[in-house]
Each structure stands twice: as C-alpha cells, then as structure tokens.
Amino acid sequence: MDEKWIIVNEEVRRPGAMTREQYILATQQNSLPRTENPQFYPVGIYGWRKRCLYFFVLLLLVTMIVNLAMTIWILKVMNFTVDGMGNLRVTKKGIRLEGISEFLLPLYVKEINSRKDSPLVLQSDRNVTVNARNHIGQLTGQLTVGADAVEAQCKRFEVRASEGGKVLFSADEDEIVIGADRLKVTGTEGAVFGHSVETPHIRAEPSQDLKLESPTRSLVMEAPRGVQINAAAGDLKATCRKELHLQSTEGEIFLNADTIRLGNLPVGSFSSSSPSSSAPRQTIYELCVCPNGKLYLSPAGASSTCQSSSNICLWS
C-alpha cells in the first residue's frame, strides 16, 4: 500500500509522526524530577508574630484615641476659637488681652493700650522696667519702678500737662525746670536748698506766714535793682540775736511811718551830777548819737543834753 506524505508548515512528514514542538515538550516533561509526596509552604504571618502585630496595632489605635481626646480637651480648656485662644484675641488693630496676663519672657510691642473703662496695670514681684533702645540696640532710656524708688535714666525727663502739652517739670544734666503756675511745698520742714535760689517772687499761702530761715548760717538776699519786702495787711518784723545792719552804700535809709519807735535804748546820765531822788520823774528824752553810730537817750532839758550825758559812748 502506498504511503501518503503530509506537508505541515512546509515540512514533509509521515502520517502519525510527532511535530517538533510536541517532541520538545514531551522531552522536557520527562526530564523533570517527579516527587511522589509534594510539600506546600503557607504564605502569611502566623503564631506569635501575628499576635505581636495585632498587639502593636491595638496599642497604636489606643494612643491615637488618647491623643485625640487630649487635643480636644486642650482646645476646650484653652478656649481656642477662630479669633484666638483664651483671653487672647487677634483683631485687625492688633492683639487684645482680657483679664490678667503673665509674661515669662521679654515682651516687644509698639504700643500698649487699656480698655476705655479700665486702667492699665503692670505688676511684678520685684520691679517693672521699661527700656527704650535705638536702631542699633543701644539703651537710650530706662524707667524702673521698684519697691523702694522710681528711677529714670535718660538724657531729659519731662512731665507734661494733659491739656495743651505744657511742660510742668523737666530735668537734664544742666538744669531742672518747674513750669507750673504755682509751686506748693507741704512739708513741715519746708523747702531745703543747698545752694543759691533765683526767683522773681516768693509768696505764702493765704492766712499763712512766710518764713525764710537759715538755722546755722546767714541768709542773704541779693538783687541788682533792689530787694522789696511788703506786708500789706500786717507787720514786718526783723529779729536777730546779735546785730542788725541796715546799710546803703550810695543811697539813704528811709523810714516812712506814722510812728517810729526804738525800744530798749540805753539812757545816758549827766557826768557832773546825777539827779536827786526828790526830782520829778523824767518822761521826755532826747535822742543822741555817739561818734560810732550808737543811739542813746538823754534827759531832755532847756537845751541839748547829749554832750553832758555822752559818757555812755565810752562804754560801747
């Protein structure tokens, strides 16, 4: 019987023969080792590793819940809002604090204002210090309010009036100026000046006495055009322990009064003879002057008796 040849993929093979691909596949399968009891390995985490993983996941979940609860509690206690937190409010004009606030670190601000219906209080356990610095950081002014004193360190210190800005008090290294209309000293000891005082007018309060006193030294009042002391509704008294000098180098001493009295003047006596006890009491005297300027009284007579009673000038 004649054999029939079949052409497959342009190749001539006999009927019942295997193709090249089938032959290679069959050869590779036969070369692989065959195991009679194949082993299967599980994929994943099992045993104590799985329990530890679940424990860490549970711990992380609890921590997240506690953190969330603490965050909500802090927001509630600190009163966090859209405008700020607690007593702190952020506005268009700046930061607004309501109530008592405490700063543990330095505070740098441009301006501090209080509410219209309440004062501004700065409180510290030790002192309150306000510093002013220039553009390079150097200290130019300092105000310290302490328990014992208030100290200001600056080139010039000024106190101005609320209306008009008038300078009431100013002090620098050269001078101290008091610009008030009236300077009132209410101390019992008065005002004490260590050096000279220059003023155009000294006046006491109504119904009060004006007293200028130097307890241990002399009191000198000088003026190029004169010193005027007036007592319009009272007496003018000058009292001293030793001597009272009224001196005019180029002018005169003018006493203008209805009555001029010189008390406690010594009374001179006649050098020739003293008046007898039976003589009438002398009531009229003559005012006499010694060569050294001492005044004394001499019993008046028909003529001047100063020469006869001038022995009192020998005692001075």
KOLBA-577578 format. One record per residue (C-alpha): residue number from 1; residue in three letters; x, y, z. Coordinates in steps of 0.001 Angstrom, whole numbers. Each point is the difference from the previous one (the first is absolute). Example, Ala and Ser with C-alpha at 12.3 -4.5 7.8 and 13.67 -1.06 7.14 Angstrom:
! residues 2
NODE num residu       X       Y       Z
NODE   1    ala   12300   -4500    7800
NODE   2    ser    1370    3440    -660
END
This chain:
! residues 316
NODE num residu       X       Y       Z
NODE   1    met       0       0       0
NODE   2    asp    1461    3259    -940
NODE   3    glu     835    2423    2884
NODE   4    lys   -1433    3505    -137
NODE   5    trp    2158    2919     999
NODE   6    ile   -1505    3055    1755
NODE   7    ile    1520    3489    -299
NODE   8    val    -309    1911    3316
NODE   9    asn    1538    3483     382
NODE  10    glu    1801    -547   -3242
NODE  11    glu    1545   -3158    1392
NODE  12    val    -567   -3514   -1321
NODE  13    arg    -710   -2632    2659
NODE  14    arg   -1590   -3318     179
NODE  15    pro   -3448    -627    1328
NODE  16    gly      35    -690    3777
NODE  17    ala    3381    1715     534
NODE  18    met     421    2691    2828
NODE  19    thr     680    3574    -705
NODE  20    arg    3178    1713    1216
NODE  21    glu   -1825    2004    2689
NODE  22    gln   -1789   -3079    1345
NODE  23    tyr    3264   -1866     118
NODE  24    ile    1813    2766    1930
NODE  25    leu   -2868     336    2459
NODE  26    ala    -168   -3703     642
NODE  27    thr    3773    -186     464
NODE  28    gln      31    2896    2593
NODE  29    gln   -2836   -1540    2043
NODE  30    asn    1779   -3302     162
NODE  31    ser    3261    1616    1165
NODE  32    leu   -1605    1741    3071
NODE  33    pro     362   -1916    3290
NODE  34    arg   -3222   -1264    1333
NODE  35    thr    -718     -31    3709
NODE  36    glu   -2428   -2356    1380
NODE  37    asn    -845    2120    3139
NODE  38    pro     -23    3757    -872
NODE  39    gln     238    2522    3010
NODE  40    phe   -2047    3244     158
NODE  41    tyr    1362    3131    1971
NODE  42    pro   -2643    2415    1423
NODE  43    val     245    3698    -968
NODE  44    gly    -617    2682    2787
NODE  45    ile     717     722    3722
NODE  46    tyr   -1062   -2590    2522
NODE  47    gly     668    -811    3622
NODE  48    trp    1552    2425    2486
NODE  49    arg     979    2422   -2766
NODE  50    lys   -3629     440    -906
NODE  51    arg    -972     627    3632
NODE  52    cys    2780    2595     445
NODE  53    leu   -1150    1771   -3161
NODE  54    tyr   -3587     143    1245
NODE  55    phe    1248    1296    3377
NODE  56    phe    1999    2834   -1591
NODE  57    val   -2929     943   -2230
NODE  58    leu   -2289      77    3055
NODE  59    leu    2545    2105    1969
NODE  60    leu     308    2460   -2889
NODE  61    leu   -3775     296    -181
NODE  62    val    -268     697    3753
NODE  63    thr    2784    2615    -222
NODE  64    met   -1759    1764   -2848
NODE  65    ile   -3249      66    1941
NODE  66    val    1737    1402    3127
NODE  67    asn    1802    2671   -2063
NODE  68    leu   -3232    1006   -1657
NODE  69    ala   -1755     208    3371
NODE  70    met    2854    2082    1492
NODE  71    thr     -19    2334   -2999
NODE  72    ile   -3729     555     320
NODE  73    trp     377     575    3759
NODE  74    ile    2817    2554    -511
NODE  75    leu   -2029    1837   -2622
NODE  76    lys   -2935      86    2402
NODE  77    val    2005    1130    3050
NODE  78    met    2065    2614   -1865
NODE  79    asn   -3144    1270   -1672
NODE  80    phe    1365    -112   -3530
NODE  81    thr   -2193    1843   -2465
NODE  82    val     339    1396   -3480
NODE  83    asp    1047    3396    1443
NODE  84    gly    2574   -1297    2476
NODE  85    met     367   -1970    3200
NODE  86    gly   -1097     688    3570
NODE  87    asn     243    3702     880
NODE  88    leu    2010     636   -3156
NODE  89    arg   -1838    1340   -3018
NODE  90    val    1546     874   -3340
NODE  91    thr   -1727    3010   -1558
NODE  92    lys     703    2285   -2923
NODE  93    lys    1595    2589    2305
NODE  94    gly    2281   -2497    1736
NODE  95    ile    -195   -2410    2919
NODE  96    arg   -2533     453    2791
NODE  97    leu     453   -1503    3468
NODE  98    glu   -2865    -141    2473
NODE  99    gly     581    -649    3681
NODE 100    ile    3320    -663    1743
NODE 101    ser    2855   -1109   -2255
NODE 102    glu    3462   -1185     993
NODE 103    phe    3096     194   -2202
NODE 104    leu    2980   -2178     861
NODE 105    leu    2253    1324   -2783
NODE 106    pro     686    3540   -1295
NODE 107    leu   -2890    1722   -1769
NODE 108    tyr     732    2118   -3084
NODE 109    val   -2910    2211   -1061
NODE 110    lys    -461    3356   -1656
NODE 111    glu   -2967    1210    2033
NODE 112    ile   -1977   -1205    3035
NODE 113    asn   -3497    1374     655
NODE 114    ser   -2550    -869    2662
NODE 115    arg   -3732    -158    -372
NODE 116    lys   -1902    3267     109
NODE 117    asp   -1715    -869    3269
NODE 118    ser    2951   -1524    1872
NODE 119    pro    3588     996     871
NODE 120    leu    3176   -1682   -1198
NODE 121    val    1782   -1859    2816
NODE 122    leu    3551   -1364    -294
NODE 123    gln     871   -2168    2991
NODE 124    ser    3171   -1838     970
NODE 125    asp    1320   -1726    3115
NODE 126    arg    3249    2015    -196
NODE 127    asn    -152    2982   -2326
NODE 128    val   -1373    1176   -3319
NODE 129    thr    2595    1229   -2487
NODE 130    val    -731    1725   -3295
NODE 131    asn    2957     333   -2394
NODE 132    ala     382    2084   -3153
NODE 133    arg    2711    -809   -2550
NODE 134    asn    1179    1543   -3235
NODE 135    his     275   -1660   -3399
NODE 136    ile    3321   -1662     881
NODE 137    gly   -1257   -1413    3311
NODE 138    gln    1635    2457    2403
NODE 139    leu   -1930     931    3135
NODE 140    thr   -1170    3638    -244
NODE 141    gly   -2576     155    2807
NODE 142    gln   -1093   -2096    2946
NODE 143    leu   -2830     305    2518
NODE 144    thr      98   -2325    3015
NODE 145    val   -2847    -190    2525
NODE 146    gly    1248   -1851    3060
NODE 147    ala   -1133    -617    3540
NODE 148    asp    2198    2783    1416
NODE 149    ala     293    2585   -2769
NODE 150    val    -900     979   -3542
NODE 151    glu    3091     548   -2123
NODE 152    ala     211    1602   -3438
NODE 153    gln    3202     -15   -2034
NODE 154    cys    -121    2178   -3101
NODE 155    lys    1471    3145   -1492
NODE 156    arg   -3066    2090     840
NODE 157    phe   -3016    -748    2209
NODE 158    glu   -3246    1911    -597
NODE 159    val   -3448      90    1571
NODE 160    arg   -2638    1651   -2189
NODE 161    ala   -3565    1092     656
NODE 162    ser   -2824   -2025   -1488
NODE 163    glu   -1515    3068   -1624
NODE 164    gly    2200    2063   -2283
NODE 165    gly    3160   -2002     636
NODE 166    lys    1523    2658    2276
NODE 167    val    3260   -1074    1647
NODE 168    leu    -657    -218    3738
NODE 169    phe    3352   -1477     970
NODE 170    ser    3183    -677   -1918
NODE 171    ala    3456   -1099    1111
NODE 172    asp    3306    -531   -1771
NODE 173    glu    3684     204     857
NODE 174    asp      52    3818     -73
NODE 175    glu   -3228    1125    1675
NODE 176    ile   -3367    -897    1483
NODE 177    val   -2997    2005   -1198
NODE 178    ile   -3376     154    1778
NODE 179    gly   -2583    1452   -2363
NODE 180    ala   -3058     -79    2283
NODE 181    asp   -1807    3223     834
NODE 182    arg     455    -691    3700
NODE 183    leu    2617   -2005    1898
NODE 184    lys   -1458   -1256    3270
NODE 185    val    2158   -1625    2675
NODE 186    thr   -2108   -1663    2695
NODE 187    gly    2794   -1490    2114
NODE 188    thr     297    1096    3626
NODE 189    glu    3684     791    -475
NODE 190    gly    -639    2081   -3108
NODE 191    ala    2319      31   -2994
NODE 192    val    3735    -524     492
NODE 193    phe    2420    1443   -2566
NODE 194    gly    3675    -880     155
NODE 195    his    1087    2873   -2242
NODE 196    ser   -1375    3255   -1316
NODE 197    val   -3644     467   -1009
NODE 198    glu   -1063    2361   -2758
NODE 199    thr   -3655    1027    -128
NODE 200    pro   -1952    3149    -883
NODE 201    his   -2683    -469    2653
NODE 202    ile    -407   -1756    3355
NODE 203    arg   -3468    -120    1493
NODE 204    ala   -1642   -2020    2756
NODE 205    glu   -3461   -1528     -80
NODE 206    pro   -2942    2130    1118
NODE 207    ser    -207     249    3798
NODE 208    gln    3449   -1581     275
NODE 209    asp    3336    1469    1054
NODE 210    leu    3010     140   -2298
NODE 211    lys    3217    -929    1763
NODE 212    leu    3486     -30   -1477
NODE 213    glu    2408   -1635    2404
NODE 214    ser    3638   -1055      59
NODE 215    pro     513   -1967    3243
NODE 216    thr    3806     -40      44
NODE 217    arg    1136    2571   -2569
NODE 218    ser    -978    3429   -1239
NODE 219    leu   -2872     810   -2334
NODE 220    val     947    2216   -2934
NODE 221    met   -2442    1558   -2478
NODE 222    glu    1572    1824   -2927
NODE 223    ala   -1440    1782   -3026
NODE 224    pro    1608    2486   -2412
NODE 225    arg   -3001    2311     159
NODE 226    gly    -969    -442    3630
NODE 227    val   -1808   -2351    2331
NODE 228    gln   -3552     901     941
NODE 229    ile   -1845   -1542    2938
NODE 230    asn   -3641     985     451
NODE 231    ala   -2526    -783    2708
NODE 232    ala   -3162    1613   -1295
NODE 233    ala   -2307   -1069    2819
NODE 234    gly    2350    -777    2877
NODE 235    asp    3235     688    1774
NODE 236    leu    3522    -433   -1279
NODE 237    lys    2382   -1270    2671
NODE 238    ala    3763    -436    -174
NODE 239    thr    1464   -1737    3039
NODE 240    cys    3586   -1046     585
NODE 241    arg    2133   -1125    2929
NODE 242    lys    3049    2204    -458
NODE 243    glu     -58    2901   -2418
NODE 244    leu   -2350    1300   -2680
NODE 245    his    1747    1937   -2756
NODE 246    leu   -1864    2345   -2338
NODE 247    gln    2541    1221   -2509
NODE 248    ser    -286    2108   -3112
NODE 249    thr    3298     685   -1731
NODE 250    glu   -1183    2720   -2404
NODE 251    gly   -3529     846    1058
NODE 252    glu   -1926     580    3182
NODE 253    ile   -2032   -1981    2469
NODE 254    phe   -3525    1385     -59
NODE 255    leu   -2421    -839    2809
NODE 256    asn   -3490    1152    -881
NODE 257    ala   -2600    -674    2685
NODE 258    asp   -2430    1858    2215
NODE 259    thr    1894   -1145    3081
NODE 260    ile    3616   -1095     228
NODE 261    arg     937   -1632    3301
NODE 262    leu    3428   -1116    1162
NODE 263    gly    -353   -2141    3100
NODE 264    asn    2562    -967    2655
NODE 265    leu    2348    2881    -764
NODE 266    pro    2490     758    2790
NODE 267    val    -605    3163    1992
NODE 268    gly    2971    2254     563
NODE 269    ser     634    1885    3271
NODE 270    phe    1591    3340     764
NODE 271    ser    3726    -258     568
NODE 272    ser      58    2895    2469
NODE 273    ser   -2658   -1095    2416
NODE 274    ser   -2857   -2475      37
NODE 275    pro   -3550    1180     542
NODE 276    ser   -1268    -116    3557
NODE 277    ser   -2656   -2423    1098
NODE 278    ser   -2323    2836     841
NODE 279    ala      22    1261   -3580
NODE 280    pro   -3058    -700   -2100
NODE 281    arg      68   -3092   -2196
NODE 282    gln    1473     606   -3414
NODE 283    thr   -2458    -787   -2818
NODE 284    ile    1529    1865   -2910
NODE 285    tyr    3329   -1031   -1488
NODE 286    glu    2228    1157   -2773
NODE 287    leu    1321   -2412   -2628
NODE 288    cys    3739     208    -282
NODE 289    val    2594   -1677   -2239
NODE 290    cys    3516   -1021     946
NODE 291    pro    2881     451   -2452
NODE 292    asn     -69   -3722    -696
NODE 293    gly   -3701     179    -918
NODE 294    lys   -1455   -1349    3239
NODE 295    leu   -3331    1539    1068
NODE 296    tyr    -823     909    3580
NODE 297    leu   -2475    2104    1915
NODE 298    ser     805    3084    2033
NODE 299    pro   -2388    1776    2372
NODE 300    ala   -1452    2960   -1832
NODE 301    gly     718    3468    1280
NODE 302    ala    -246    3604   -1075
NODE 303    ser    2829    -678   -2434
NODE 304    ser    1716   -3145   -1350
NODE 305    thr    1340   -2252    2733
NODE 306    cys    1714   -2569   -2297
NODE 307    gln    3442    1457     721
NODE 308    ser    -449    -117    3759
NODE 309    ser   -1234   -3664     -79
NODE 310    ser    2422   -1269   -2621
NODE 311    asn    1784   -2227    2461
NODE 312    ile   -2084   -2915   -1303
NODE 313    cys    1979     216   -3229
NODE 314    leu    3121    -995    1939
NODE 315    trp   -1536   -3388     871
NODE 316    ser    -709   -1024   -3566
END
